[in-house]
Amino acid sequence: MVGGMARRTPPRELARDPETWPHAELTDPGAAAVQHIARALAATMAERRLSLRALADTSGVNRQAIADLLGGKSWPDIATVARLGDALGTPLWPQMAVFEGKMSHEASIPARTSAIGDRA
């Protein structure tokens, strides 16, 4: 279970071969979620040719925190993931479903499902 003492081990170290991060084979669902976020973040940054510094400036997230997330060296909190996704205008969080006791990663959920003015 992710949390407490288990978070002392970085997500990449839970892979069978940590050197293959962010494409490593993982069985831990928490580490798999971080891996999905890292891949989505890296792909968006590459597509838009964004540097760590530019994303840090735009998102308000520390540059080293972004680097650690990309490298699988940290467990990002939900606020960090939300700030990065908002700055990029793209969802980073994986939509997960449990099938027969195993995690299945599906397309990311929409970043925003309704505008603030649409709320009743």
Backbone hydrogen bonds in HBPLUS format (Angstrom, degrees):
<---DONOR---> <-ACCEPTOR-->    atom                        ^
c    i                          cat <-CA-CA->   ^        H-A-AA   ^      H-
h    n   atom  resd res      DA  || num        DHA   H-A  angle D-A-AA Bond
n    s   type  num  typ     dist DA aas  dist angle  dist       angle   num
A0006-ALA N   A0003-GLY O   3.10 MM   3  5.45 130.0  2.36 148.0 137.7     1
A0007-ARG N   A0004-GLY O   3.22 MM   3  5.79 150.0  2.32 111.6 119.1     2
A0008-ARG N   A0005-MET O   3.05 MM   3  5.65 163.8  2.08 118.1 121.7     3
A0009-THR N   A0006-ALA O   3.35 MM   3  6.05 158.5  2.40 114.4 118.5     4
A0013-GLU N   A0010-PRO O   2.99 MM   3  5.44 135.1  2.19 111.3 123.4     5
A0014-LEU N   A0011-PRO O   3.00 MM   3  5.41 160.4  2.04 113.5 119.9     6
A0012-ARG N   A0072-GLY O   3.08 MM  60  4.79 170.0  2.09 139.7 137.4     7
A0015-ALA N   A0012-ARG O   3.22 MM   3  5.57 163.0  2.25 110.5 114.0     8
A0016-ARG N   A0025-GLU O   3.36 MM   9  6.17 162.1  2.40 164.4 169.2     9
A0020-THR N   A0017-ASP O   2.99 MM   3  5.84 169.7  2.00 129.1 132.5    10
A0021-TRP N   A0018-PRO O   3.15 MM   3  5.60 165.9  2.17 117.3 118.8    11
A0023-HIS N   A0020-THR O   2.72 MM   3  5.56 155.1  1.78 137.1 140.3    12
A0032-ALA N   A0028-ASP O   2.94 MM   4  6.14 152.6  2.01 150.8 159.6    13
A0033-ALA N   A0029-PRO O   3.00 MM   4  6.17 145.9  2.12 138.5 146.5    14
A0034-VAL N   A0030-GLY O   3.09 MM   4  6.44 158.3  2.14 148.5 153.8    15
A0035-GLN N   A0031-ALA O   2.86 MM   4  6.09 154.4  1.93 146.1 153.9    16
A0036-HIS N   A0032-ALA O   2.95 MM   4  6.18 154.9  2.01 144.6 150.6    17
A0037-ILE N   A0033-ALA O   3.01 MM   4  6.28 161.5  2.05 149.8 154.5    18
A0038-ALA N   A0034-VAL O   2.85 MM   4  6.08 160.9  1.89 152.1 157.4    19
A0039-ARG N   A0035-GLN O   2.91 MM   4  6.16 160.1  1.95 151.7 156.6    20
A0040-ALA N   A0036-HIS O   2.92 MM   4  6.13 166.1  1.94 154.0 157.8    21
A0041-LEU N   A0037-ILE O   2.87 MM   4  5.97 160.7  1.91 151.2 157.0    22
A0042-ALA N   A0038-ALA O   2.90 MM   4  6.01 166.4  1.91 148.3 152.4    23
A0043-ALA N   A0039-ARG O   2.93 MM   4  6.03 161.0  1.97 148.5 153.9    24
A0044-THR N   A0040-ALA O   3.06 MM   4  6.17 162.1  2.09 145.9 150.6    25
A0045-MET N   A0041-LEU O   2.92 MM   4  6.09 163.4  1.94 153.4 158.6    26
A0046-ALA N   A0042-ALA O   2.92 MM   4  6.06 160.7  1.95 148.0 153.4    27
A0047-GLU N   A0043-ALA O   2.89 MM   4  6.02 163.6  1.91 148.9 153.9    28
A0048-ARG N   A0044-THR O   3.00 MM   4  6.12 154.0  2.07 146.9 153.1    29
A0049-ARG N   A0045-MET O   2.80 MM   4  5.64 105.1  2.37 134.2 152.1    30
A0050-LEU N   A0045-MET O   2.85 MM   5  4.85 160.1  1.89 140.6 145.7    31
A0049-ARG N   A0046-ALA O   3.14 MM   3  4.81 151.5  2.23  95.1 103.8    32
A0055-LEU N   A0051-SER O   3.04 MM   4  6.28 165.6  2.06 152.8 156.2    33
A0056-ALA N   A0052-LEU O   2.85 MM   4  5.99 156.8  1.90 150.2 157.5    34
A0057-ASP N   A0053-ARG O   2.91 MM   4  6.11 160.5  1.95 149.8 154.7    35
A0058-THR N   A0054-ALA O   3.02 MM   4  6.20 156.5  2.07 145.4 151.8    36
A0059-SER N   A0055-LEU O   2.83 MM   4  5.84 160.7  1.86 152.5 157.6    37
A0060-GLY N   A0056-ALA O   2.85 MM   4  5.43 149.8  1.94 143.6 149.9    38
A0065-ALA N   A0062-ASN O   3.04 MM   3  5.18 120.2  2.41  99.3 114.5    39
A0066-ILE N   A0062-ASN O   3.10 MM   4  6.52 150.0  2.19 151.5 159.9    40
A0067-ALA N   A0063-ARG O   2.99 MM   4  6.31 160.8  2.03 149.9 155.2    41
A0068-ASP N   A0064-GLN O   2.85 MM   4  6.02 157.8  1.90 148.5 154.4    42
A0069-LEU N   A0065-ALA O   3.01 MM   4  6.17 151.8  2.09 140.8 148.1    43
A0070-LEU N   A0066-ILE O   2.95 MM   4  6.21 167.4  1.97 155.3 158.2    44
A0071-GLY N   A0067-ALA O   2.96 MM   4  6.12 147.8  2.06 143.4 152.5    45
A0073-LYS N   A0068-ASP O   2.83 MM   5  4.88 152.2  1.90 153.9 153.5    46
A0072-GLY N   A0069-LEU O   3.12 MM   3  5.16 160.2  2.16 104.6 110.8    47
A0080-THR N   A0077-ASP O   3.12 MM   3  5.44 121.9  2.48 103.3 116.7    48
A0081-VAL N   A0077-ASP O   3.19 MM   4  6.58 163.1  2.22 154.7 158.8    49
A0082-ALA N   A0078-ILE O   2.88 MM   4  6.03 157.5  1.93 146.7 153.4    50
A0083-ARG N   A0079-ALA O   2.89 MM   4  6.06 160.3  1.93 147.5 152.6    51
A0084-LEU N   A0080-THR O   2.99 MM   4  6.19 161.8  2.02 152.3 157.1    52
A0085-GLY N   A0081-VAL O   2.95 MM   4  6.08 166.5  1.97 149.8 154.0    53
A0086-ASP N   A0082-ALA O   2.89 MM   4  5.98 157.4  1.94 148.4 154.9    54
A0087-ALA N   A0083-ARG O   2.97 MM   4  6.09 160.6  2.01 145.1 150.4    55
A0088-LEU N   A0084-LEU O   3.02 MM   4  6.21 148.5  2.12 146.3 154.9    56
A0089-GLY N   A0085-GLY O   2.77 MM   4  5.76 122.4  2.10 136.5 152.4    57
A0090-THR N   A0085-GLY O   3.05 MM   5  5.19 146.5  2.16 145.1 149.7    58
A0089-GLY N   A0086-ASP O   3.16 MM   3  4.89 134.2  2.38  90.2 103.1    59
A0106-GLU N   A0095-GLN O   2.97 MM  11  5.45 171.9  1.97 173.8 171.8    60
A0097-ALA N   A0104-SER O   3.15 MM   7  5.38 158.1  2.20 146.5 153.3    61
A0104-SER N   A0097-ALA O   2.94 MM   7  5.38 144.5  2.06 156.8 167.9    62
A0099-PHE N   A0102-LYS O   2.95 MM   3  5.38 165.0  1.97 160.5 159.3    63
A0102-LYS N   A0099-PHE O   2.96 MM   3  5.38 163.9  1.98 118.6 124.0    64
A0118-ASP N   A0115-ALA O   2.89 MM   3  5.23 149.7  1.98 110.3 120.0    65
A0119-ARG N   A0116-ILE O   3.29 MM   3  5.75 165.4  2.31 113.5 117.8    66
